[in-house]
Amino acid sequence: MGLSRSGLYYQPAGPSAREIAIKHRIDKIYTKCPFYGSRKITVELRKEMTINRKTVQKYMREMGLVALGPRPNLSKPHPGHKVYPYLLRNVTACYPNHVWGIDITYIPLKQGWMYLVAVFDWYSRYVVSWALDQTLAVSFVLESVDVALEQGLPVIWNSDQGSQFTSPRYIQRLEDNNIQISLDGQVRALDNVFNECL
C-alpha cells in the first residue's frame, strides 16, 4: 500500500510536564502583570529556572498572550473592510437580550489547555451558549453563535477585535439577524468587562 511502518504507528506526543509547568507559570505572571512582554516574563522566570527568551516568546505566541500597551501604527485596515464602532459607551443593559457579549479565553489543564468561547447576556449575567476546542479556529466560535441565536436575538452584540470576531462568516451571521455589531476599542479589555470577568 506504500505506507511506512513508522508513519502508520506514529502517536503524537503531548507537551512535556516541563512545558506545561512553564506555560502555567507564564499565565500566572501575565495575569498579574498583563503589560509584561516576553523580556520581563523571561526575567521573572529566570528567578526560578533556566530558560531563554525565544522559548518564552514561542510559548506566549502559542497561548495567544501579548503585552497590553500602545502599539506602533504599522498596519492600516483594508479599505473594503467595514469598521464597527463600540456602541456601549454610556449604555446600560436594561432587559434580557438587550446586550450580548462574546469572548474567548483558555483554560489550563493538567496536560495542556482548552479554549473556551462564551456568549453572555449582560443584563441577566446568563451564559447563553459556550463551546470548547483545542484550537482557535473560527468554527467553534460559529458553533457557539448558532446555538445562542437559536435561544434568542439580542439588540446589540459586543466582542473584541479578534480575528474570529471580524471574520466574514461571523459578521454575516449577525447581519442576517439584524443585530447591531459592537467592537471594543483596541487594547481596551474593559469594554467587554462582563465577559472578561466571566
C-alpha positions in Angstrom: 0.0 0.0 0.0 3.0 2.3 0.1 2.6 3.1 3.8 5.7 3.4 6.1 5.5 1.4 9.3 6.7 4.4 11.3 4.0 6.7 9.9 1.3 4.1 10.4 2.1 3.6 14.1 3.0 7.2 14.9 1.3 8.6 18.0 1.8 12.3 18.6 3.5 13.2 21.8 1.7 15.7 24.1 3.5 18.6 25.7 6.1 17.7 28.3 5.5 18.3 32.0 8.1 21.0 32.0 6.4 22.8 29.1 3.1 22.7 30.9 4.6 23.9 34.1 6.3 26.8 32.3 3.1 27.8 30.5 1.2 27.8 33.7 3.8 30.0 35.3 3.8 32.4 32.3 0.0 32.5 32.7 0.2 33.5 36.3 2.8 36.2 35.7 0.9 37.6 32.7 -2.4 37.6 34.7 -0.7 39.6 37.5 1.1 41.9 35.1 -0.6 41.9 31.6 1.7 44.7 30.4 4.7 42.4 30.7 6.2 41.2 27.4 8.5 38.3 26.8 11.5 40.1 28.1 10.0 40.9 31.5 8.4 37.4 31.8 11.8 35.8 31.0 13.4 37.9 33.7 10.8 36.7 36.2 11.1 33.0 35.1 14.9 33.1 35.4 14.5 33.7 39.1 13.1 30.2 39.3 14.6 28.2 36.3 16.9 28.3 33.4 15.0 29.5 30.3 15.7 31.6 27.2 13.6 34.4 25.8 12.9 32.6 22.5 11.2 29.8 24.4 9.1 32.3 26.3 8.2 34.1 23.0 7.2 30.8 21.4 5.0 29.7 24.4 3.4 33.2 24.6 2.6 33.0 20.9 1.0 29.5 21.3 -1.0 30.8 24.3 -2.1 34.0 22.4 -0.6 36.3 25.1 0.5 39.8 24.0 1.6 42.5 26.4 -1.0 45.2 26.8 0.2 48.6 25.7 0.3 51.1 22.9 1.3 49.6 19.5 3.0 51.3 16.6 0.6 52.1 13.8 2.1 49.7 11.3 -1.0 48.4 9.6 -3.9 50.0 8.0 -7.3 48.2 7.6 -8.2 47.2 4.1 -10.5 49.9 2.6 -13.2 47.2 1.9 -13.4 46.1 5.5 -16.2 47.7 7.4 -15.3 49.1 10.8 -17.8 48.6 13.6 -17.9 51.2 16.4 -18.2 50.5 20.1 -21.9 51.0 20.8 -22.0 50.5 24.5 -20.4 53.7 25.8 -22.8 55.1 28.4 -25.3 52.3 27.6 -26.7 50.1 30.4 -28.3 46.7 29.5 -31.9 47.2 30.5 -33.6 43.9 29.8 -32.8 40.3 28.7 -31.5 40.1 25.1 -30.6 43.8 25.0 -26.8 43.3 25.0 -24.9 40.1 24.5 -21.1 39.8 24.6 -18.8 37.1 23.4 -15.2 36.3 24.3 -12.6 33.6 24.2 -10.3 32.5 27.0 -8.2 29.5 27.6 -8.5 27.0 30.5 -5.2 25.5 31.8 -5.4 21.7 32.2 -3.1 19.2 33.8 -1.9 18.1 30.4 -2.3 21.2 28.3 -5.2 23.6 27.8 -8.5 24.2 26.0 -10.1 27.3 24.6 -13.5 28.4 25.8 -15.8 30.8 23.9 -18.9 32.1 25.8 -21.9 34.2 24.8 -23.1 36.2 27.7 -26.3 38.2 28.4 -25.1 41.4 30.0 -28.4 42.1 31.8 -29.2 38.7 33.4 -25.5 37.6 33.5 -26.7 34.4 31.9 -24.3 32.3 29.7 -26.4 31.9 26.6 -24.0 29.4 25.0 -20.5 28.2 25.1 -18.1 25.8 23.3 -14.7 24.3 24.0 -11.9 23.5 21.5 -8.2 22.7 21.3 -7.6 25.3 18.6 -8.7 28.9 18.0 -10.3 28.1 14.7 -13.4 30.2 13.9 -15.6 27.0 13.6 -16.1 26.6 17.3 -17.0 30.3 17.7 -19.6 29.9 14.9 -21.0 26.8 16.6 -21.5 28.8 19.9 -23.0 31.7 17.9 -25.5 29.4 16.2 -26.6 27.8 19.5 -27.0 31.3 21.0 -29.1 32.5 18.1 -31.5 29.5 18.5 -32.3 30.8 22.0 -32.9 34.4 21.2 -31.8 37.6 19.3 -30.1 40.4 21.1 -30.3 44.0 20.0 -26.5 44.6 20.4 -23.8 42.0 20.1 -20.4 43.1 21.5 -16.9 41.5 21.1 -13.3 42.4 20.9 -11.4 42.8 17.6 -10.1 39.2 17.5 -9.8 37.6 14.1 -12.7 35.2 14.9 -15.0 38.1 15.6 -14.1 40.1 12.4 -14.3 37.1 10.1 -16.9 37.4 7.3 -18.8 34.3 8.3 -19.2 35.6 11.9 -20.2 39.1 10.8 -22.7 37.6 8.2 -24.5 35.6 10.9 -25.1 38.7 13.0 -26.1 40.9 10.0 -28.5 38.2 8.7 -30.4 38.5 12.1 -30.4 42.4 12.1 -28.2 42.5 15.2 -26.2 45.7 15.8 -22.5 44.8 15.9 -20.3 46.5 18.5 -16.5 46.0 18.7 -14.3 47.0 21.6 -11.6 49.6 21.0 -8.0 48.2 20.5 -6.3 47.2 23.8 -9.4 48.0 25.8 -10.2 44.9 27.9 -12.7 46.9 30.0 -15.0 47.5 27.0 -16.1 43.8 27.3 -15.9 43.8 31.1 -18.7 41.3 31.8 -17.2 38.7 29.6 -13.7 39.4 30.9 -14.9 38.8 34.5 -16.5 35.5 33.4 
